[in-house]
Each structure stands twice: as structure tokens, then as C-alpha cells.
């Protein structure tokens, strides 16, 4: 498993995507406003995702 870095785009929880803003020891803080349908999903702007629960899909 590749550990994400700041600026990576990750996918988690059945297709949600976001941009990594901060890398912690066991998790990353992700900006969800990257997704086109962010407003439709009524999610918080940021969330925390454990390193075990995402995959890196690109760079922002």
C-alpha cells in the first residue's frame, strides 16, 4: 500500500474522492470539495481517513 502525500488524490468509502491536505501518523486529512458532486452529497468539507482505508489515484 502506498502512503498518500499532500496533494495526492485518494479514493475511499465506495467511490468518494478528495485531495490530501495533511498527512498524520495513522491517517490523512482530505478536502472533499474536489468532487464535482460535493454539494449534492451534503458532506462536510474535510474528513479524516485512516491509511488502511484509501488508495492513491492521482496527483492534484
ABEGO torsion letter per residue (X at the ends): XBBBBBGBBBBBGGGBBBBBABBBAABBBBBAAABAAAAAAGBBABBBBBAAABBBAEBX
